[in-house]
Amino acid sequence: MIHKTGVIFKVIREKAIVLVSGGLDSCVTAAIAAQDYELIFLHLNYRQKTEKRELQAFNDLGDFYHVEKRVIVDVSFFQNIGGSSLTDPKIDVTIADLETKNIPSSYVPFRNANILSIAASHAEVLGAVKIFIGAVEEDSSGYPDCRENFFAAFNHILHIGTKPDTKLEIVTPVINLKKWQIVAKGLELGSPLDKTWSCYQNEDEACGVCDSCALRLRGFQKNGIEDPLPYKVRPNYIA
């Protein structure tokens, strides 16, 4: 910024950790956070089936938003725990059923609690005041740790479980949006949606039929635009 005296000075912004999986929701969340905060990107490798492709998307987004501080954490214990089609090769990723209210096979048991704890530890050390996460209530019928009341409870935990002078809050800016609204918001903010990755099982061409692909494709289809990612099949989810 240039002061009226002609002196150039840098505006110092507060820091925010953004949990970036590399997917659509975290990309748009990063765009929202970038409006007001200096970004720190945090990514977790937990031996998910698309780990390498998600990491590539994380770094592509970091480059786009000029994020200097990027934290990558190995949490491979999730694979040891098992119980999810994302981490256990013996469990197939199920075909999407967008009307079901059952917990899908892709649910990683209590993942967000672990992720938020890791983010909070880094935030205290790095001096961040916010933790942004792209959780969406649309997914909550299957993922109990994506619900708004879960994050409200975790904010209370942060309040009582961190240092007295720590001012830290979890922010979920897209939690009440449908996927088509998230796509629209990303387009509005100029988010690099083409640099994201959502598929649960493929790293080259997205499958088009897992839960994540289906929600994503439906979001683009409701906006009347084509998803820029390559797909093996592109079902019509709004017919």
C-alpha positions in Angstrom: 0.0 0.0 0.0 1.2 3.6 -0.8 0.6 6.2 1.8 -0.3 9.7 0.7 3.2 10.8 1.6 4.6 8.5 -1.0 6.0 6.0 1.6 5.3 2.3 0.7 4.4 0.1 3.6 3.0 -3.4 3.8 -0.4 -4.1 5.4 0.1 -6.8 8.0 -2.8 -9.2 8.1 -3.7 -11.8 10.7 -2.9 -15.4 9.9 -5.4 -18.1 9.1 -4.8 -21.8 8.6 -6.8 -23.2 5.8 -7.3 -27.0 5.7 -6.8 -27.8 2.0 -7.5 -31.3 0.7 -7.2 -30.1 -2.8 -10.9 -30.5 -3.5 -13.6 -28.1 -4.6 -14.8 -27.1 -1.2 -11.4 -26.3 0.3 -10.4 -24.4 -2.8 -13.4 -22.0 -2.5 -12.8 -21.8 1.3 -9.3 -20.7 0.6 -10.6 -18.0 -1.8 -12.9 -16.7 0.9 -10.1 -16.7 3.5 -7.7 -15.0 1.2 -9.9 -11.9 1.2 -9.0 -11.0 4.8 -6.1 -13.2 6.0 -2.5 -14.2 5.3 -2.9 -17.9 4.4 -1.2 -20.9 5.9 -2.1 -24.1 4.0 -2.4 -27.4 5.9 -2.7 -30.8 4.1 -2.9 -34.3 5.5 -1.7 -37.5 3.9 -3.5 -40.4 5.4 -2.8 -43.0 2.7 -6.1 -42.2 0.9 -6.4 -43.9 -2.5 -5.9 -40.5 -4.3 -3.2 -39.2 -2.0 -0.7 -38.2 -4.7 -3.3 -36.4 -6.8 -4.7 -34.6 -3.8 -1.2 -33.4 -2.9 -0.6 -32.1 -6.4 -3.9 -30.2 -6.2 -2.9 -28.8 -2.8 0.4 -27.5 -4.2 -1.3 -26.1 -7.3 -3.7 -24.2 -5.2 -0.8 -23.0 -2.9 1.0 -21.7 -6.0 -2.2 -19.9 -7.3 -2.7 -18.1 -4.0 1.0 -17.5 -3.4 1.0 -19.3 -0.1 4.5 -19.4 1.4 3.8 -21.4 4.5 2.6 -24.9 3.6 2.3 -27.7 6.2 2.0 -31.3 5.1 1.3 -33.8 7.9 1.6 -37.6 7.6 -1.3 -39.2 9.4 -1.0 -42.7 8.0 -2.4 -44.1 11.3 -5.8 -43.6 9.6 -4.9 -46.5 7.3 -4.0 -48.6 10.3 -7.3 -47.9 11.8 -9.1 -48.8 8.6 -12.9 -48.8 8.3 -13.0 -46.6 5.2 -13.0 -47.2 1.5 -10.7 -44.3 1.2 -7.9 -46.0 3.1 -8.6 -49.7 3.0 -7.9 -51.4 -0.3 -10.2 -54.2 0.6 -13.2 -51.9 0.8 -14.6 -50.8 -2.5 -15.6 -47.1 -3.1 -19.3 -47.3 -3.5 -21.3 -46.0 -6.4 -23.0 -42.7 -5.5 -26.6 -42.6 -4.3 -27.4 -38.9 -3.7 -30.7 -39.7 -2.0 -29.3 -42.0 0.7 -29.2 -41.1 4.3 -26.8 -43.8 5.2 -23.2 -43.3 6.2 -21.1 -44.1 3.0 -18.1 -46.4 2.9 -15.9 -43.3 2.3 -16.4 -42.0 5.9 -13.1 -41.9 7.7 -13.9 -42.4 11.4 -13.7 -39.2 13.4 -11.3 -37.7 10.8 -12.3 -34.0 11.3 -11.6 -34.1 15.0 -8.1 -35.3 14.3 -7.6 -32.8 11.6 -8.8 -29.9 13.7 -6.6 -30.9 16.6 -3.6 -30.9 14.3 -4.6 -27.6 12.9 -5.1 -26.1 16.3 -1.6 -27.2 17.5 0.0 -25.5 14.4 -2.2 -22.4 14.9 -1.0 -21.9 18.4 2.7 -22.1 17.4 2.3 -20.1 14.1 0.1 -17.4 15.6 -3.0 -18.0 13.5 -6.3 -16.7 14.7 -8.6 -18.7 12.4 -8.9 -22.3 11.1 -10.8 -22.4 7.9 -12.3 -25.8 6.8 -14.5 -26.5 3.8 -16.9 -28.7 5.5 -20.4 -28.9 3.9 -23.7 -29.8 5.6 -24.8 -31.4 2.3 -22.4 -34.2 3.2 -23.6 -34.5 6.8 -26.2 -37.2 6.2 -23.3 -39.5 5.7 -20.4 -37.7 7.5 -21.4 -36.9 11.1 -18.3 -34.8 11.6 -19.3 -32.4 8.9 -22.3 -31.0 10.8 -22.4 -27.4 12.0 -23.1 -28.4 15.6 -19.9 -30.5 15.5 -17.8 -27.4 14.7 -19.6 -25.3 17.3 -18.7 -27.9 19.9 -15.1 -28.0 18.7 -14.9 -24.3 19.0 -15.8 -24.6 22.6 -13.1 -27.2 23.0 -10.5 -24.8 21.5 -11.6 -22.1 24.0 -11.1 -24.3 27.0 -8.2 -26.3 25.7 -5.7 -23.7 24.5 -3.6 -21.1 26.2 -5.5 -18.2 27.9 -4.1 -15.7 25.4 -4.9 -17.8 22.4 -7.7 -16.4 20.2 -8.6 -19.2 17.8 -11.8 -19.9 16.0 -12.9 -22.5 13.4 -14.6 -21.0 10.4 -16.8 -23.0 8.0 -17.8 -20.5 5.3 -19.4 -22.9 2.9 -21.1 -25.3 5.4 -24.7 -24.2 4.6 -24.2 -24.1 0.8 -25.2 -26.7 -1.7 -22.5 -27.9 -4.1 -24.0 -25.8 -7.0 -23.7 -22.7 -4.8 -20.1 -23.5 -3.9 -19.3 -23.8 -7.6 -21.1 -20.5 -8.2 -19.2 -18.9 -5.4 -15.9 -20.2 -6.7 -16.6 -18.7 -10.2 -17.6 -15.4 -8.6 -14.3 -15.3 -6.7 -12.1 -16.5 -9.6 -11.2 -19.7 -7.8 -9.0 -22.1 -9.9 -11.6 -24.9 -9.9 -9.6 -26.6 -12.7 -6.7 -27.2 -10.3 -8.8 -29.1 -7.8 -9.4 -32.9 -7.5 -12.4 -34.6 -5.9 -12.5 -38.2 -7.1 -12.2 -40.8 -4.3 -10.7 -43.6 -6.3 -8.8 -42.4 -9.5 -5.8 -40.1 -9.9 -5.8 -39.7 -13.7 -9.4 -39.5 -14.9 -12.1 -38.9 -12.3 -14.5 -41.9 -12.1 -17.6 -39.8 -12.3 -19.6 -42.2 -10.1 -18.3 -42.0 -6.5 -20.1 -39.8 -4.0 -17.6 -37.0 -4.4 -17.7 -37.0 -8.2 -21.5 -37.1 -8.3 -21.9 -34.2 -5.9 -19.3 -32.2 -7.9 -20.7 -33.0 -11.3 -24.2 -32.1 -10.1 -22.9 -28.8 -8.8 -21.4 -27.9 -12.2 -24.5 -29.2 -14.1 -26.8 -27.0 -12.0 -24.7 -24.0 -13.0 -25.0 -25.0 -16.6 -21.3 -25.3 -17.2 -18.9 -28.2 -17.8 -16.6 -29.4 -15.1 -13.0 -28.8 -16.4 -11.7 -32.1 -15.0 -11.3 -35.2 -17.1 -13.8 -38.0 -16.4 -14.2 -41.6 -17.4 -17.9 -41.1 -17.5 -20.0 -38.0 -17.0 -23.5 -39.0 -15.8 -26.3 -36.4 -15.8 -27.1 -36.0 -12.1 -29.9 -33.4 -12.6 -32.1 -35.3 -15.1 
